[in-house]
């Protein structure tokens, strides 16, 4: 509505409803309309999110079949922000090769599945990538019985790799750059690739180093090692289809909210106490002041709901990947920007 019509509309409501109801009317009037993706999700009552067949720390079904890991928790945070309930998710197992097509076709609303942000995926495949949720790089795992200490000693080796992943192209580029002759053995899914390595079909398995750390937890102790070589940059993040700016904003800012919460010391445990914080940044983050949620078509407590469901970014990391987990990963590049890492979020204001 135009500003003049809006003024008359609110004035009429003020006369009829009184000052308290007018405040509510003003908030409603400032709430953005739901775009196509947000409308569809609310109509379905669920968020359709990608799921992994099994990548410890990032996405793996537990004994009850429930997805656990960093990527599923990102999906839960988004569902909580959008639907007010982190359990309202319909999980769809997707392979590395199929995830782009399934997102493009609308079978899923977003991909959160160890997905590397690249130029071709963003420009040519029509996807938009949110903030990086994990900074990674591709490495190699080998049996200790091979007695090698560097990936450059894999000249002539067979190397397992998954089709449709950046790992496949990175491996070819790395071998060409270093003048090595390798023999890639390509499989459709990570699960098939892992089984092939375990069964001795390859001398090595090349994958993101963090996922190799998860894979190591499933192997007999002392028989395998991850080589020190890192051959690529792998910024892992969530992706949506291009063409719905509101949905992109929602997904992006939910991830930012988790990072901002860690920076501000807002946790899953102290969240309700933090509602009384005098800190303006925290008050805006948790919806105590400002209409930052309504500006995206969401409730004012969008970020509160996301943090309540899964905790802040640091809590998610430590729960699934950190030093107290079987993976035992240090934060490294995934620490906050003011603690030596790259995790940085713009302010909510």
C-alpha positions in Angstrom: 0.0 0.0 0.0 1.1 3.6 -0.5 2.3 5.6 2.5 -0.8 7.8 2.4 -3.2 4.9 2.3 -1.2 3.1 5.0 -1.5 6.2 7.3 -5.3 6.4 6.9 -5.5 2.6 7.4 -3.6 2.8 10.7 -5.4 5.9 11.9 -8.7 4.1 11.4 -7.4 1.1 13.3 -6.2 3.4 16.1 -9.7 4.9 16.4 -11.4 1.5 16.4 -9.0 -0.6 18.4 -7.1 1.8 20.6 -3.3 2.3 21.2 -2.3 -1.2 22.2 -3.9 -2.8 19.2 -2.4 -0.1 16.9 1.1 -1.2 17.8 0.2 -4.7 16.8 -1.3 -3.4 13.5 1.9 -1.4 12.8 4.0 -4.6 13.2 1.7 -6.5 10.9 1.8 -3.8 8.3 5.6 -3.9 8.4 5.8 -7.6 7.9 7.0 -8.6 4.4 4.7 -10.8 2.4 5.8 -14.4 2.0 7.5 -15.1 -1.3 7.1 -18.3 -3.3 9.4 -20.6 -1.3 8.4 -19.4 2.1 4.7 -19.7 1.1 5.3 -23.2 -0.2 7.1 -24.3 3.0 4.3 -23.0 5.2 1.7 -24.6 3.0 3.5 -28.0 3.3 4.2 -27.5 6.9 7.7 -28.9 6.5 11.1 -27.8 5.2 12.4 -30.2 2.5 16.1 -30.5 3.3 18.9 -32.7 1.8 20.3 -35.6 3.9 23.5 -37.5 3.7 23.9 -41.3 3.5 26.6 -41.1 6.1 29.4 -38.5 6.7 30.3 -38.6 10.4 30.2 -35.1 12.0 28.4 -33.6 9.0 25.4 -35.8 8.4 24.7 -39.4 9.3 21.5 -41.1 10.5 21.6 -42.2 14.1 20.2 -45.5 15.5 16.7 -44.2 15.1 17.3 -43.0 11.6 17.4 -39.3 12.6 20.0 -37.2 10.8 22.8 -35.9 13.0 25.6 -33.6 12.2 26.5 -30.0 11.4 24.5 -29.9 8.2 21.3 -31.3 9.7 21.5 -28.8 12.6 21.7 -26.0 10.0 18.5 -27.3 8.5 16.9 -27.5 12.0 17.9 -23.9 12.7 16.2 -22.8 9.5 13.1 -24.9 10.1 12.8 -23.4 13.6 13.2 -19.8 12.3 10.6 -20.4 9.5 8.1 -22.8 11.1 8.8 -22.3 14.8 9.6 -26.1 15.1 13.0 -27.6 14.3 11.4 -31.1 13.9 9.3 -30.0 10.9 11.8 -31.3 8.3 11.3 -33.9 5.6 14.8 -35.4 4.9 15.7 -36.5 1.4 18.8 -38.6 0.8 20.7 -37.0 -2.0 24.0 -38.0 -3.7 26.7 -35.6 -4.7 25.7 -36.1 -8.3 22.0 -35.6 -7.8 21.8 -32.7 -5.3 22.0 -29.8 -7.9 19.2 -31.3 -10.1 17.0 -32.0 -7.1 17.4 -28.4 -5.8 16.8 -27.0 -9.3 13.7 -29.0 -9.7 12.2 -28.0 -6.4 12.3 -31.5 -4.8 14.2 -29.9 -1.9 14.2 -26.4 -0.5 17.9 -26.3 0.2 21.1 -28.3 0.1 23.0 -28.6 3.3 25.3 -31.5 2.5 29.0 -30.8 2.6 28.4 -28.6 -0.5 31.4 -26.7 -1.9 30.7 -23.1 -3.1 32.1 -22.8 -6.7 31.8 -20.3 -9.6 30.1 -22.8 -11.9 27.6 -24.0 -9.4 26.6 -20.4 -8.6 26.8 -18.9 -12.1 25.9 -21.7 -14.4 23.8 -24.0 -12.3 21.6 -21.2 -11.0 22.3 -21.7 -7.3 23.0 -19.2 -4.5 25.2 -20.0 -1.6 24.9 -18.9 1.9 27.7 -18.1 4.4 30.4 -20.7 4.7 29.6 -23.1 7.5 32.9 -25.0 7.4 36.2 -24.1 5.8 37.8 -27.3 4.5 40.3 -28.7 2.0 40.7 -32.0 0.1 43.1 -34.6 1.4 44.0 -38.3 1.1 43.7 -41.4 3.3 46.0 -44.4 2.8 46.9 -47.6 4.5 50.0 -47.4 6.6 51.3 -50.5 5.0 52.0 -48.5 1.8 54.8 -46.7 3.8 54.2 -43.3 2.2 54.2 -39.9 3.8 53.2 -37.6 1.0 50.4 -37.6 -1.6 53.1 -37.0 -4.3 54.2 -40.6 -3.7 50.9 -41.8 -5.1 52.2 -41.7 -8.7 50.6 -44.7 -10.5 48.1 -45.3 -7.7 44.4 -46.0 -7.9 42.4 -43.4 -6.0 38.8 -43.7 -5.0 36.7 -40.6 -5.6 33.0 -39.7 -5.7 31.3 -38.6 -9.0 29.7 -35.2 -9.2 31.9 -33.8 -6.4 34.5 -31.1 -6.5 36.9 -33.8 -5.3 36.8 -35.5 -8.7 37.9 -32.4 -10.6 40.4 -31.3 -7.9 42.1 -34.7 -8.1 42.6 -34.5 -11.8 43.9 -30.9 -11.6 46.3 -31.8 -8.8 47.7 -34.8 -10.7 48.2 -32.8 -13.9 49.8 -29.9 -12.1 52.3 -32.2 -10.3 53.0 -34.4 -13.3 51.6 -37.5 -11.7 49.8 -40.4 -13.4 46.9 -41.6 -11.2 44.0 -43.9 -11.9 40.7 -42.5 -10.5 38.1 -45.1 -9.5 34.8 -43.2 -9.5 31.6 -44.1 -7.6 28.2 -42.5 -7.5 27.9 -42.0 -3.8 30.3 -41.4 -0.9 29.0 -44.6 0.7 30.0 -46.7 -2.3 33.4 -44.9 -2.5 34.1 -45.6 1.2 33.2 -49.3 0.8 35.5 -49.6 -2.2 38.4 -48.2 -0.3 37.7 -50.5 2.7 37.5 -53.5 0.4 40.9 -52.7 -1.1 39.8 -51.6 -4.6 41.9 -48.4 -4.3 45.3 -47.5 -2.9 43.9 -44.2 -1.5 40.6 -42.3 -1.0 40.5 -38.6 -1.7 37.9 -36.5 0.1 37.6 -33.3 2.2 40.0 -33.7 5.1 37.3 -33.2 7.8 35.2 -36.0 6.3 38.3 -38.2 6.1 38.7 -37.6 9.8 35.1 -38.8 10.3 35.8 -41.8 8.1 38.8 -42.7 10.1 36.6 -43.2 13.2 34.9 -46.1 11.4 38.2 -47.9 10.5 40.4 -50.2 12.5 42.7 -48.2 14.7 46.4 -47.9 13.6 45.9 -49.3 10.1 45.3 -46.1 8.2 46.5 -42.5 8.1 45.5 -39.1 6.6 48.3 -37.6 4.6 49.3 -34.0 5.4 48.7 -32.8 1.9 45.7 -30.4 1.3 45.2 -29.9 -2.4 42.2 -27.5 -2.6 39.9 -24.9 -0.9 36.5 -26.3 0.0 34.2 -23.7 1.5 31.2 -25.8 2.5 27.9 -24.1 2.8 24.1 -24.2 2.2 22.6 -23.5 -1.2 19.2 -22.5 -2.6 17.8 -21.9 -6.0 18.3 -18.4 -7.6 15.2 -16.3 -8.1 13.7 -16.0 -4.6 15.7 -13.3 -2.8 13.6 -13.5 0.3 14.3 -17.2 0.8 18.0 -16.6 0.2 18.0 -13.8 2.8 16.3 -16.1 5.3 18.8 -19.0 4.9 21.8 -16.6 4.9 20.7 -14.7 8.0 19.9 -17.8 10.0 23.5 -18.9 9.5 24.7 -15.4 10.4 22.5 -15.4 13.5 24.2 -18.6 14.8 27.6 -17.0 14.3 26.5 -13.8 15.9 25.1 -15.7 18.9 28.5 -17.3 19.5 30.3 -14.0 19.2 27.8 -12.4 21.8 28.0 -15.3 24.2 24.4 -16.3 23.6 23.9 -20.1 24.1 21.1 -22.6 24.0 21.3 -22.7 27.9 21.3 -18.9 28.6 19.1 -17.8 25.8 16.1 -16.8 28.0 18.2 -14.9 30.4 19.8 -13.0 27.5 16.4 -11.6 26.6 16.9 -9.2 29.5 20.4 -8.2 28.3 21.0 -4.4 27.9 23.3 -5.1 25.0 21.6 -3.6 21.9 23.2 -6.3 19.5 21.8 -9.1 21.6 18.4 -7.4 21.9 18.2 -7.1 18.1 19.4 -10.6 17.5 16.8 -12.1 19.8 13.9 -9.9 18.6 13.5 -7.9 21.7 13.8 -4.8 19.6 13.5 -4.1 15.9 11.5 -5.8 13.2 14.3 -7.7 11.5 12.3 -10.9 11.4 9.1 -9.3 10.0 11.3 -7.6 7.3 12.0 -11.2 6.0 8.4 -12.4 6.5 9.3 -14.1 9.7 8.4 -13.8 13.4 10.4 -11.4 15.5 11.8 -14.4 17.4 13.2 -16.1 14.3 16.8 -16.1 15.5 15.7 -16.9 19.1 13.9 -20.0 17.8 16.9 -21.1 15.7 19.3 -20.8 18.6 16.9 -22.4 21.0 16.7 -25.4 18.7 20.4 -26.1 18.1 22.6 -23.6 20.0 25.1 -21.2 18.5 27.6 -22.1 15.8 30.3 -23.0 18.3 28.0 -25.3 20.1 27.1 -27.1 16.9 30.7 -27.4 16.0 31.7 -28.8 19.3 28.8 -31.2 19.5 29.5 -32.9 16.1 33.2 -32.1 15.2 35.1 -30.7 18.1 37.9 -32.0 20.3 35.5 -34.0 22.6 34.0 -36.0 19.6 35.5 -39.0 17.8 36.6 -36.6 15.0 38.6 -34.4 17.5 38.8 -31.4 15.2 40.3 -28.1 16.4 38.4 -25.0 15.3 41.2 -23.7 13.2 39.8 -21.6 10.3 36.3 -22.2 11.6 37.0 -20.2 14.8 35.4 -16.8 15.1 37.2 -13.9 13.3 38.2 -12.4 16.7 39.8 -15.7 17.7 42.0 -16.4 14.8 39.4 -17.9 12.4 37.3 -16.8 9.4 33.8 -17.1 10.9 32.4 -13.5 10.5 28.9 -12.2 10.3 27.5 -8.8 9.4 25.6 -7.0 12.2 21.9 -7.1 12.6 20.9 -3.4 12.7 
